[in-house]
Amino acid sequence: MISFAATSGKQSFRDNPVPKLELGNEGNETLEATVVAQQKGFESQQKQSQAIAARQQNEIAALTAAFKAQAVQIQKVSDQLGTQSLAPRVVANN
């Protein structure tokens, strides 16, 4: 446990000794079972996070490919519009 101690107008940390826990055999077994359960839960969450990250990477790759294809189409249309405006036009004066 850490507490604040006022010394000459300044605050500093002072470490207090932590009392030792006497759990006994039953308490140790319960503690070990809790640790094992928490580790399994952590591993499960880690696998889920990795699966989500992999799926998101695939989605990003698919979106990137779609954006590149759209950029190509936009460039084609832009090029067509550019060549049409450069073509000579005949205007009839009546």
N, C-alpha and C positions, 0 to 999 in steps of 0.2 A: 504494500500500500504506500502511496506517495501522498504527502501532505505539504501544505505551504507553511513555512515558518517565517515570521516577521523578525528580521534582524537589522537593526540600525536603519529602518526605513526602506530596506530592500527586501524583496521576497525571494526565497531560495527553496529548492526542493530538499526535503529531508526524507531519507528512506527509513521506513519502519519495517521491522522484521515481520515476515509473513508467517503466521502460525502453521505448523506442520499438521497435515491431515492424517488421522489414524482411521483408515477405512476398514481394515480387516479383510479377510478373504472374500466375503460376500460383496463388499463394496468394491474391491479390486476387480472381481469378475464382472460386476455391473458396469464399471468404468470401462473395462476392456471391450465389453459387448457394445457399449455406446460408441467407442472409438471406431470399432469395426463397421458399425452401421453408418457412421458419418463418412468413413472412407468410401464405402460402397455408394453412398448417395453422391459424394463428390465425383467419383469415377463415372457414374451415370450422367451427371450434369455435364461433365467434361466431354463425354461421347456425344451428347445432344448438341453441345456447342460446336463441336467439330463438324457434325453433320449439317448443322445450320450454316456454318461458314462455307462448307463445300457447296451447298445448294446455292448460296448467295453468289459465290464465285462463278458458278455455271450461268446464273441469271445475268450477271454483269457481262460475261462473255457474249451471251446471246443478244443483249441490248446493244453492246458495242458493235457487233456485226450488223444489226439492223440499222443503227445510226450511220455506219459506213455505207451501207447500200443506199440509204436515203440521200446521203451526201453525193454519191455518184449520180443518182437520178436528178438531183437539183442541179448539179454541174452540167448534165446533158441538156436540161431545159434552158439553163442560162446560156449555154453555148449556142443553142438553136435560136434563142431570142437575139443574141448578139449578131449572128450572121444574117438574120432577117432584117435587122435595122441597117446593116451595111449595104444591102442590095439596092441597086439604083431603082428608083421609082419613076414611073411615067405619069405625069399629071396632065389631064386633058383640060385645055382652056376652051371654053365654048363661048 
